[in-house]
Amino acid sequence: MSTNESNLLALLKQGNKIAFEQLVATHRTQVVQTCFRFLLDQADAEDVSQEVFIEVYQSIKAFKGQSKLSTWIYRIAVTKCLDEIKKRNRQKRISSVGKLLHLEDIANWLGGGTRPDKAMEENETLQLVLEALNTLPDNQRIAFTLSKIESYTNSEIAEIMNTTTVAVESLIYRGKKQTGEVIKRILKKNNE
């Protein structure tokens, strides 16, 4: 933990509101983007990101500093997103569809760029691919998203998911393999 982060953490644990505002200003964009990549809905992402910072504020005194503050915040964001998905009974989603299909508009959008036009969203192939991606178990989807979209290292993902690096490698491999096979079948069927 850096000196700046240690100082910020000390102020946060004392209930310093300016330090908390600084924390929110520093991490808000990333948390909203992370939530959006899981929920695929901007309003839901905004709502859940607020819940994330409420949780951070309420739990900061219990944070022991065994990981980076940003990793801890990210772990809360992932947990809140999964809770939201379960609460609303949504199908499983994954945000790597653009990169998997090499569709620049979608990859740019998922990377925080501009949203594709409505025609792109209604594209039947895209809907089929999203359905295929929904077949991934939660743990594979999370590991795959953290690795391929968020560019976290396997050790950081292991810390976020509270598992081993070897388990993360396996989850990413299986997620990539399963997703690739399903997408190939859909594309082959559409080209017949």
C-alpha positions in Angstrom: 0.0 0.0 0.0 1.4 3.4 -1.0 2.0 6.2 1.5 -0.8 8.2 -0.1 -3.2 5.3 0.1 -2.2 4.7 3.7 -2.8 8.4 4.6 -6.2 8.3 2.7 -7.2 5.1 4.5 -6.3 6.6 7.9 -8.5 9.7 7.2 -11.3 7.4 5.9 -11.3 5.4 9.1 -11.6 8.6 11.1 -14.7 9.4 9.1 -13.2 12.3 7.2 -15.8 13.4 4.7 -13.4 15.2 2.4 -11.3 12.0 2.2 -14.4 10.0 1.3 -15.3 12.5 -1.4 -11.8 12.2 -2.8 -12.1 8.4 -2.7 -15.5 8.6 -4.6 -14.1 11.0 -7.1 -11.1 8.8 -7.8 -13.0 5.5 -8.2 -16.5 6.5 -9.3 -15.9 6.2 -13.1 -14.3 2.8 -12.8 -16.9 1.5 -10.4 -19.8 2.6 -12.7 -18.1 1.1 -15.8 -17.5 -2.1 -13.9 -21.1 -2.3 -12.8 -22.2 -1.5 -16.3 -20.1 -4.3 -17.8 -21.9 -6.8 -15.5 -25.4 -5.3 -15.6 -25.4 -3.9 -19.2 -27.8 -1.1 -18.1 -26.6 2.4 -17.3 -29.3 3.2 -14.8 -28.7 -0.1 -12.9 -24.9 0.6 -13.0 -25.4 4.1 -11.5 -27.7 2.7 -8.8 -25.4 -0.2 -7.9 -22.3 2.1 -7.8 -24.0 4.2 -5.2 -24.7 1.1 -3.2 -21.0 0.2 -3.5 -19.8 3.5 -2.1 -22.4 3.3 0.7 -21.0 -0.2 1.6 -17.4 1.2 1.4 -18.4 4.1 3.8 -20.1 1.7 6.2 -17.3 -0.9 6.1 -14.1 1.1 5.8 -13.3 0.7 9.5 -13.2 -3.1 9.0 -10.9 -2.9 6.0 -7.5 -4.3 7.2 -5.4 -3.1 4.3 -4.3 -6.6 3.2 -5.1 -5.7 -0.4 -5.1 -2.5 -2.3 -8.0 -0.2 -1.5 -9.1 -0.3 -5.2 -9.1 -4.1 -5.2 -11.4 -4.1 -2.1 -13.7 -1.6 -3.7 -13.8 -3.7 -6.9 -14.6 -6.8 -4.9 -17.6 -5.0 -3.3 -18.7 -3.8 -6.8 -18.6 -7.4 -8.2 -20.6 -8.7 -5.2 -23.2 -5.9 -5.5 -23.5 -6.6 -9.2 -24.1 -10.3 -8.7 -26.6 -9.5 -6.0 -28.5 -7.2 -8.4 -28.5 -9.9 -11.1 -29.9 -12.5 -8.7 -32.4 -10.1 -7.2 -33.9 -9.2 -10.5 -33.7 -12.8 -11.8 -31.8 -11.8 -14.9 -30.1 -14.2 -17.2 -26.4 -14.5 -16.9 -24.6 -11.9 -19.0 -21.0 -11.3 -20.1 -19.6 -8.2 -21.6 -16.8 -9.6 -23.8 -19.1 -10.3 -26.8 -17.5 -7.4 -28.8 -14.0 -8.7 -28.4 -15.0 -12.3 -29.1 -16.7 -11.3 -32.3 -14.2 -8.6 -33.2 -17.1 -6.1 -33.6 -15.3 -2.8 -33.1 -18.4 -0.8 -32.2 -19.4 -3.2 -29.4 -15.8 -3.6 -28.1 -15.5 0.2 -28.0 -18.8 0.5 -26.2 -17.9 -2.2 -23.6 -14.5 -0.5 -23.1 -16.3 2.7 -22.0 -16.8 4.3 -25.4 -19.9 5.4 -27.2 -22.9 3.1 -27.3 -23.6 1.4 -30.6 -26.7 2.5 -32.4 -30.1 0.9 -31.8 -29.8 -1.2 -35.0 -26.6 -2.8 -33.6 -28.4 -3.6 -30.3 -31.3 -5.2 -32.1 -29.1 -7.3 -34.3 -30.4 -10.8 -34.2 -26.9 -12.4 -34.2 -25.8 -10.3 -31.2 -28.9 -11.5 -29.3 -28.0 -15.1 -30.1 -24.4 -14.6 -29.0 -25.6 -12.9 -25.7 -27.8 -15.9 -25.1 -24.8 -18.2 -25.7 -22.7 -16.2 -23.3 -25.4 -16.6 -20.7 -24.5 -20.3 -20.5 -21.3 -19.5 -18.5 -21.5 -20.2 -14.8 -21.1 -17.1 -12.6 -17.6 -17.9 -11.5 -16.3 -18.4 -15.1 -18.1 -15.2 -16.3 -16.6 -13.2 -13.5 -13.1 -14.5 -14.0 -13.3 -14.1 -17.8 -14.7 -10.6 -17.5 -12.1 -9.5 -15.0 -9.3 -10.9 -17.2 -10.4 -10.1 -20.7 -12.3 -6.8 -20.2 -10.9 -5.3 -17.0 -7.3 -6.5 -17.6 -6.7 -7.6 -14.1 -3.9 -10.1 -13.5 -4.7 -13.6 -12.4 -3.4 -13.0 -8.9 -5.6 -9.8 -8.6 -8.6 -11.8 -9.8 -7.8 -14.6 -7.3 -7.8 -11.9 -4.5 -11.1 -10.4 -5.7 -12.8 -13.8 -6.1 -11.2 -15.1 -2.9 -9.7 -18.2 -4.6 -6.3 -19.4 -5.9 -4.5 -18.2 -9.0 -4.6 -21.8 -10.4 -8.4 -21.8 -10.0 -8.7 -18.5 -11.8 -6.6 -19.8 -14.7 -8.8 -22.8 -15.0 -12.0 -20.6 -14.9 -10.7 -18.3 -17.6 -9.7 -21.2 -19.8 -13.0 -23.0 -19.4 -15.0 -19.8 -19.9 -13.1 -19.0 -23.1 -13.3 -22.5 -24.4 -17.1 -22.9 -23.7 -17.9 -19.4 -25.0 -15.9 -19.9 -28.2 -17.5 -23.2 -29.0 -21.0 -21.9 -28.6 -20.3 -18.8 -30.7 -18.8 -20.9 -33.5 -22.0 -23.1 -33.6 -24.2 -20.0 -33.7 -22.2 -18.3 -36.5 -22.0 -21.6 -38.4 -25.8 -22.0 -38.1 -26.4 -18.4 -39.2 -24.2 -18.9 -42.3 -26.0 -22.0 -43.5 
